[in-house]
Amino acid sequence: MIKVTRLNNTTLWVNPHLIENAEETPDLVITLITGKKIVIKENIEEIKKKIIEYRKSLGFFNNEI
């Protein structure tokens, strides 16, 4: 799971396998496959890095990235 920050500064852990899409509007809105939307402070680049690190921890990526 990846840690994200809502606009009210509370933290939330999100399973990145449930993310359907992300849109910057200018805040980042993550839509889960369930249809739930989460507005967070992080930008798309930060989320991409967190997802890559999470997947590396699960062995989805090798060291060639």
PyMOL commands that set and color helices and strands:
alter all, ss='L'
color gray80, all
select helices_A, chain A and resi 16-18+44-57
alter helices_A, ss='H'
color red, helices_A
select strands_A, chain A and resi 2-5+11-14+19-24+28-32+37-40
alter strands_A, ss='S'
color yellow, strands_A
deselect
rebuild
show_as cartoon
